[in-house]
């Protein structure tokens, strides 16, 4: 009997430890704020700075203020672009495509090592020069949680959950295909990705766009 009790206790302890290694969806709080910088990995040049601030939350939704400043190739600082928007508090998206809802699941909560999921995105693009017909691009995104990783960025050192997104896309007119990969490091303490690296590849596998976005400052309510 004592052996059975000890075994049950051991199993519950392991289950509890495993549960502690998972990450639940963030709880937004008014006043949470973040500042990011994005660099071009080809040139190491700064290409933008973005500030995001939570100005209100209601149930499953959060209202945010954005201030983005782009930097030209010659170092010229562009006029800031300011906007407000409402999004889902769980950091996922629902968008409309030709009257139908599309779920864009960037995070499958709770996050735990080894979890995998996928979603499909359809978008309508404007016609190319000299044409009148719009183009449709269909992207399939496959995501996988790689596991915990300690990462240091300008805002500090964080314990993060690393997630890799592999994307393949097809365009109908003109016919074209391509692939891309995005890697994100999500911090439960910062309630956001503290680093994201994006890479796209040509048909021959050659790297094309390469950018890295990092958190440089943040202030959040952790209660």
N, C-alpha and C positions, 0 to 999 in steps of 0.2 A: 504493500500500500504506500509506504514511504517513497519507494522507487517511482511509483506512478505519479505521486504528488510532485516529486523533484523533477521528473521528466516534463510534466505539464507546466511547471514554473519555468523551466529552461526554454520550452517552446514559446511560451508567452513573452519571455524576455527577448528572444530573437525576433519575434514578430514586432515587438515594440521598437526594437532598435531599427528594424527595416523601415517601419512606418516613420521613424524620426528622420530617416534619410530622404524622405520625399518632400516636395515643396508644394504648398497649396497656393491658390490664386491670390494675388495681392489684394489688400483692402485699401482703396484710395482714401486719402484724407485731404480736405481743403488746405492748401498751402504747400503741399508737397511740390518740390521743384528740382529740376535737373538741367545741367548744361553739358552739351556735347561738342566735340570737334570731329570733323571728317577730313581725312587726308587721302591724297592720291598715292597709292602704293608704288606706282611707276616712278613718280618724281619726288615723293615725300613732301609735296607741297600741300599746305592747308587749303581746302576748297570750300569749307563752310563751317559756321558755328550756329548751333541751335539751342534755344532755351525753351523749356516746357514747364508749365506750372498748372497744377490742379486748382481750378477756381470753384469747383462744386462737384458734389456727388449725390446721386439719387438712385438707390437700389442697385440695379445691374449696370448703371451708366455713370459716366464721368465726363465732366466738361473741362476742357483744357485750353490754355492760352499758349500760342506758339510764336516765337520770334526767331526767324532764320536770316542769317547774313551770309551771302555767298562771296567768295573771293576769286577774282579773275586770275588767269594764267600769269598776268603781269603783276599780280599782287594787289590790284585795285579792289577796294572793299565796296561792294554793291550796297544799294539802299536796302535796309532791312524789310523783310516781308512778314507782316504781322497777321495772325488769324486766330480764330477760336473754332473749336469743334467739339461735338459730342461723340463719344465712342463707348464701347463696352468696357466695363471695369476689368474684365478678365484678359484684356489685351488682344482678344480675337476680333474678327470683323464679320459683318454681314453686309454684302453689297448687292445691288440690283443689276441684272444683265438681261435686257430685252424683256422686262417685266417679271423675271424670276429671281428669287433670292439665292445668293451664293454664300456658303459658309467658308470663310478663310480661317482655318484653325491653325494658328501659329503656336499655340500652347495647348497641350492636352493635359489639363490638371487632374490629379496632382502629378507633378513631374517626378519621375523616378528612373534611374538608370536602366536602359534597355527598352524603354517604351518607344513604340513606333506608330506613326499614323500618316495619312496622306489627305490631300484635298486637291481639287481642280479649279482653275481660274480661267474664265473666259472674259476677254476684253475686246472692245471695238476700237479700232484705230482709224484715224482720218485717212482719206485716200492719198496715195502718193501723187506727186506732181504730174499733172496732165491726165489724171484719172478721176472718175466720179464715184466709183464704188468704194465703200468703206472696207477695211480689212478686219479679220477676226484672228486673234492670237489665243491659242488654248495652251495653258501651262499646267503641268502636273507636278505637284510638290510632294516629295517624300521626306518626312522628318524623322529623326532618331535622337533620343537623349543619350549622349555618350557617357556622361557621369560627372562627378564632382571634380572641380579643378580650381586651385587657388591662383588668382590672377591679380597682377598689379597694373593699374592704369593711373593716369594723372590724378584722379579723385581719391586714390588710396588702394589698399590691398583688400580683396574680397574673396570669400568662398562662393564659388559660382557653379551653376549647372550648365554644362556645355551641350548645346543642341546644334545638330548639323541638318541643313535643309538642302536637298538636291533637287534641282528643277530641270525639267525638259519641256521645251515649247515647240509648237508647230504653228506656222502662219499660213493662211489659205491663199492670199493673193497679194504679192507674188509668193509662190510656194517657197518656204524657208523653214529651217529647223535650227535649234540651238540648245545649249545646256548652260546651267549656271549652278553655283554653290554658294550658300551663305552659312556662316558659322557664328552663332551667338553665345554669349556667356551671360546667363541670367543670374542676378544676385537677389536673394530674398531680403537681404538687409536694405538694399537700395530700391527694391520693388521694380526693377527694370534691368534691361541688358546694359552691362557696364562696358561691353565691347561687342562689336559686330564687324565681321570681315566678309565682303562680298566679292565674288569673282565670276565673270562670265567667260565663255569659251567659244571660239569659232568652230566651223564645221570640221576643220582639220585638228581640233583639239588645242589650238593655240590660245593662250590667255589673252583676254581683251580688257574689259574694265576690271580694275582692282582697287577697292577702297577699304578703308578701315575707319570705323566710328568708335570713339572712346568717350566715356564719362569723365568730365574734368571737374565738376562740382555738383553736390547734391545736398538737399535738406528734406528729410522725410520724418513723418510721425510714425514711430515703430510700435506704438501701443495697439 
